[in-house]
Amino acid sequence: MASSIGTREQRTGTSPAPSTGARRSRRIGALLLSWLSAAWRPAVVLVALILIWWLLTAMQVMKSYLLPSPETTAQALKDNAHYLWVNTLTTAYETLAAFGISIVFGIVAGVVMVYSATAEKTAYPLLVFAQVVPKIALAPLFVVWLGFGISPKILVAFLIAFFPVVVSSFVGLKSIDPEILELASTMNASPMQVFFKFRFPASLPHLFSGIKVAATLAVTGAVVGEFVGSNKGLGNVILEANGNVNTALLFAGLIVLSVFGVLLFLVVEICERLLMPWHASHRLEAATASTS
């Protein structure tokens, strides 16, 4: 029986369909390949910037205590590796906690405003008003109310990251094609089925756009909270280095903070591509990468 099937496959030129794990591995491999093919341009720009930085310090255009050389900054990274790592963990915890809370509450608020016109007319103007209030002006109040612990930093980061998530969630859920809703109605779909099968998947492109913005804003919010009152975190490292005129350590802290923000953004991008391989932008990028 097995030999006849194999003979039939050889005769017809067909092969067994790949398994789900193989398709997933192939998708991840294609994703990594497309990133590698697109990463050389930013890498060239980064190398050029480092070269310009090195030339400025080698030619002594600026004093070393104002602009440390790349070698001095690399040495500061090496000498303070444990110190930077411990403070990075603190900032990472604040950022990820605020980021996760902003995603949950942002999606919930968007759903409520989509399904309730009263909630939309009441909450949306208040959200816009709250967004224009500078969070750095509220941070000292949070320190007074909540103390010098980790809570005020998470709260500041949450307030900064919350707005793009709730707006993108609201717009995405509301932008579904009415014909799709009519189709779901003719299929006698329940409200829960309409949401999970139609509304929410259709809103993912908008939602991930807001989440990617929130990922970078959460890092900024955590550091802003640490600037106001903290003895731990990368924000505290930068403040102390600035007060001691230790620009090499200051640059090292900025580099670590930037790398962490980029990594968080890339994680969100990976999740977006894995959850939405069907989106037109990803298919277009794959086609462009294959032809470039």
Secondary structure as the mmCIF struct_conf table of DSSP 4:
data_model
#
loop_
_struct_conf.conf_type_id
_struct_conf.id
_struct_conf.beg_label_comp_id
_struct_conf.beg_label_asym_id
_struct_conf.beg_label_seq_id
_struct_conf.end_label_comp_id
_struct_conf.end_label_asym_id
_struct_conf.end_label_seq_id
HELX_RH_AL_P HELX_RH_AL_P1 ALA A 2 THR A 12
TURN_TY1_P TURN_TY1_P1 GLY A 13 GLY A 13
HELX_LH_PP_P HELX_LH_PP_P1 PRO A 16 SER A 19
HELX_RH_AL_P HELX_RH_AL_P2 THR A 20 ALA A 58
TURN_TY1_P TURN_TY1_P2 MET A 59 GLN A 60
BEND BEND1 VAL A 61 MET A 62
TURN_TY1_P TURN_TY1_P3 SER A 64 LEU A 66
BEND BEND2 LEU A 67 LEU A 67
HELX_RH_AL_P HELX_RH_AL_P3 PRO A 70 ASP A 79
TURN_TY1_P TURN_TY1_P4 ASN A 80 ASN A 80
HELX_RH_AL_P HELX_RH_AL_P4 ALA A 81 TYR A 115
HELX_RH_AL_P HELX_RH_AL_P5 ALA A 117 VAL A 132
BEND BEND3 VAL A 133 VAL A 133
HELX_RH_AL_P HELX_RH_AL_P6 LYS A 135 LEU A 146
BEND BEND4 PHE A 148 ILE A 150
HELX_RH_AL_P HELX_RH_AL_P7 SER A 151 LYS A 174
TURN_TY1_P TURN_TY1_P5 SER A 175 SER A 175
BEND BEND5 ILE A 176 ILE A 176
HELX_RH_AL_P HELX_RH_AL_P8 PRO A 178 THR A 186
TURN_TY1_P TURN_TY1_P6 MET A 187 ASN A 188
HELX_RH_AL_P HELX_RH_AL_P9 PRO A 191 VAL A 194
HELX_RH_PI_P HELX_RH_PI_P1 PHE A 195 ARG A 199
HELX_RH_AL_P HELX_RH_AL_P10 PHE A 200 VAL A 228
BEND BEND6 GLY A 229 GLY A 229
BEND BEND7 ASN A 231 GLY A 233
HELX_RH_AL_P HELX_RH_AL_P11 LEU A 234 GLY A 243
TURN_TY1_P TURN_TY1_P7 ASN A 244 VAL A 245
HELX_RH_AL_P HELX_RH_AL_P12 THR A 247 LEU A 275
TURN_TY1_P TURN_TY1_P8 PRO A 277 TRP A 278
HELX_RH_AL_P HELX_RH_AL_P13 ALA A 280 THR A 291
#
